[in-house]
Amino acid sequence: MSPLILIVASTHLSVLATINIVARPSETLDECRRIGELAIKAATVKPGYSASYACHDATLQRGLSGALGVIAYVQQEDSKITILEGHMATMSECKVAGMAAAASKVVPGAMSWAWACYDLDRFQQ
C-alpha cells in the first residue's frame, strides 16, 4: 500500500453545490502536498469554485482490508470544504455509515456535503 492517499474534494458553489471527491495513492508527503495544491489551483481558476485536499496516512491501515470512508462538506459561513476520513472494516459498513450520515445530516450548518468509500486494496502496490 502506498504510504499516503491524496484526497481532493471540489465544488462549484451553485444552488446545488455538488461536491466531487477523488482519491489517489501518493508516495511522499511532499508529493501529496504538491499535487493537492495543484489540484486546488486547477479547480479554483473560476470564481465560485472551492477545493480542499487531505493527505491520509495509509500506513495506519497497513495489513488491513476494508474501506477508506471520506466525508466532505461545505459550511455556509465560510464556503470552505472540510474533509474527514477514516477506516471502515468493510465496504458495506462504509456505505451504510455514509447513508446514515446523509439521513441524519451529521454536520450542522453544512450547505452541502458528500461521502465516498474506497476499497483499500485499490491502493496496494
N, C-alpha and C positions, 0 to 999 in steps of 0.2 A: 504494500500500500504506500502511495506517495505520502511523505511526511505532513503535507498540508493540503487542504482543499479550499480553493478560492470560491467564494460565494458572492455573486453580484446580483443585486436587485435594482430594477429601474422602473420608472413610471412616467407617464405624462399626466400632469395634474389637471386633467379634464374633469368633466362631470362624472365619468365612470371611474377614473383613476385606477386603471388596471395595473397591477404590479407583475412584472416578469421576473422570475428567479432562474438563474443558471448556476451550475457548479462544475468545476473542472479541477483536476489534480495540479499541484504545484510542488516543485522540488525544494525551494528555499523561501524563507520569509521575504528576502529582498525581491525575488521573482514575483511572489504573491502580491506584495505591495505595489510593485511597478505595474503589473498587469491590471490590478484593481484600480489604480489611479488613472491608467489609460482608458479603462472601461468607463469610468466616471466622466472623463473628458469627452469621450465619444458619445456617451448617452445624453450629455447635458449641453450639446452645442446650441440647441434651440431653446428659447425661453419656455418656461413651463414644464421642463423635464427635470426629474430628480433621480439620483442614483446613489448607491452606497455599496460597500463591499466589506467582507469579513474574511479573515484567514483562519480557517478552522484547523486546529491541531489534531490531525488524524492519528498521531502516534498513541493517543489515548484509547483508540479503538483497535489498535494493532492486535491481530489474532481473533478479533470478534467478527461475527457476521451480524447481519441486521440492516438497519437503515439509518441514514442521517436525515433527521427531520429539521426543516427550516421554516420559520415564520418571518415574514417581512411585513411591516406596517408603516403607514404614514400618519403622523399626528397632525391634527388640524392646526394647532398653534404655530408650528414651525415648518410644516410641509417637508420635513426630512424623513428619510426612510431609516427605520431601525431593523436590524437583522438579529434574530435569535436562532440558535441551532443546538441540537442535542442528539444523542444516540438513542435509538429505539431497538428493542430486541428483534423485532420482525417488521417486515414491510407492512403487513396487515395492521400491526399495532400503531405504526406511524400514520397510516391512512385514517384509522379510527380516531386517533388523537387530533389530527388535522380537522376532521369533520366535526368533532366535539368542540374544538376551539372556534370553528366557524359558527356553530349553532349558539355558542354561549357568548359570542362577541368578547373574547378573552381580554382584549386591550381596550379599556375605556377611553373614549375620546379619539379613537383612530377613525380617520375618514375613509380609509380603505386598507385592506390587508390581504395577504395571500399566504399559502403554505405549499410546500413541496416535500416529497420524500425521494431520497436517492439510495439505491442499493449500494452498500459499502463495497461489495465485490466489484462494482464498476470502477473503483479507484485502485484496484490491485495492479501491481506492476507485472 
